[in-house]
Amino acid sequence: MTSDMAFYTTAQAKAAGLPFSLAVRVGDVLYLSGALGNVPGKLELVPGGIEAETRQTMENIGAVLQAHGLTFADIFKCTVMLADMSKWADFNRVYLEYFDPDRLPARSAFGTAGLALGAQVELECCARFGRPQG
């Protein structure tokens, strides 16, 4: 019997002791775990505030997508978690750079009382394999 689920992680994530998979593929959907603006392979956030963290978060997501032959155009849903909702515009300024303005993913957002590593932003996404061209 073959499983229709595949679990993805990296040696860096394992070495950092992360207690979750970076992504799980179920059928034609890739579910990405919440990503932070951490330095790849390290449990430390990039310096520079919400915009720097958001940019690194997006780059970290991009690396997971690329490992599966996907791009930001394959993302159809995102969940945004912000430690401070007053930073919403700063987050969006960077987030929007990664998507076609006519093809934005569905999205939910909420403020939190705290995020791992003291992060200001966490972003969770779902992407689909086999995106139609055009």
C-alpha positions in Angstrom: 0.0 0.0 0.0 1.3 3.4 -0.9 0.8 6.5 1.2 -0.7 9.6 -0.4 1.2 11.7 2.2 4.8 12.7 2.0 6.6 14.5 4.8 9.4 17.1 4.0 12.1 18.4 6.2 15.8 19.3 5.8 19.0 18.3 7.6 19.2 21.8 8.9 15.7 21.6 10.4 16.5 18.3 11.9 19.7 19.6 13.4 17.8 22.6 14.9 15.5 20.1 16.6 12.3 21.4 15.0 9.5 19.1 16.2 7.5 19.3 12.9 7.8 18.8 9.2 8.5 21.9 7.1 5.8 20.7 4.7 3.5 17.8 4.1 2.2 16.8 0.7 -1.3 15.3 0.6 -2.5 14.5 -3.0 -1.8 17.6 -5.1 -1.6 20.0 -2.1 1.5 21.0 -0.2 0.8 22.2 3.3 3.6 24.4 4.6 4.2 24.7 8.3 4.2 28.3 9.7 7.4 30.0 8.7 9.2 32.7 10.6 11.8 35.2 9.6 14.7 33.1 11.0 18.1 32.7 9.6 18.0 29.5 7.6 19.1 26.6 9.7 19.2 28.6 12.9 16.8 29.4 15.7 17.5 33.1 15.5 15.5 35.8 13.7 17.0 38.2 11.2 17.5 41.7 12.6 15.7 44.7 11.2 12.2 44.6 12.4 8.9 43.5 10.8 9.8 44.2 7.2 13.1 42.3 7.4 11.4 39.4 9.2 8.6 39.3 6.6 11.1 39.3 3.7 13.0 36.4 5.4 9.8 34.6 6.1 8.9 34.8 2.4 12.4 33.7 1.4 12.1 30.7 3.7 8.7 29.8 2.2 10.2 30.2 -1.3 12.9 27.7 -0.5 10.4 25.1 0.6 8.3 25.8 -2.6 11.4 25.6 -4.8 12.4 22.2 -3.3 9.1 20.9 -4.6 9.3 22.6 -8.0 6.7 25.2 -7.0 6.6 29.0 -6.9 4.6 31.6 -5.1 2.1 31.4 -8.0 1.2 27.9 -6.8 0.0 29.2 -3.3 -3.7 29.4 -3.0 -4.2 30.1 0.8 -2.2 31.8 3.5 -2.7 32.4 7.2 -0.9 35.4 8.7 -0.1 35.7 12.4 1.2 39.0 13.7 2.4 39.8 17.1 1.3 43.4 16.6 -1.6 44.1 14.3 -0.5 47.8 14.0 2.3 46.4 11.8 -0.2 45.2 9.2 0.7 47.7 6.6 4.5 47.0 7.0 3.8 43.3 6.6 1.7 43.8 3.5 4.2 46.1 1.9 6.7 43.2 1.7 4.2 40.3 1.3 2.7 41.8 -1.8 6.1 41.9 -3.6 5.9 38.1 -3.8 2.6 37.7 -5.6 0.9 38.7 -8.9 -1.6 41.4 -7.9 -4.3 39.7 -10.0 -3.7 36.3 -8.4 -3.5 36.8 -4.7 -4.0 33.8 -2.4 -7.1 33.6 -0.2 -5.9 34.8 3.3 -6.8 35.0 6.9 -5.0 37.0 9.5 -5.0 37.4 13.3 -3.0 39.0 16.1 -1.4 36.8 18.7 -0.1 37.2 22.2 3.3 35.8 21.1 5.1 33.8 18.4 8.0 31.3 18.5 11.4 32.9 19.0 9.7 36.2 19.8 8.9 36.6 16.1 6.8 39.5 14.8 5.3 37.5 12.0 4.5 33.8 11.1 3.0 32.8 7.8 1.4 29.4 6.9 0.6 28.6 3.3 -0.9 25.9 1.1 0.2 25.4 -2.5 -1.1 23.2 -5.3 0.8 21.0 -7.7 -0.2 21.0 -11.3 -1.2 24.6 -11.6 -2.7 25.3 -15.1 -0.5 27.5 -17.3 -1.7 30.8 -18.6 
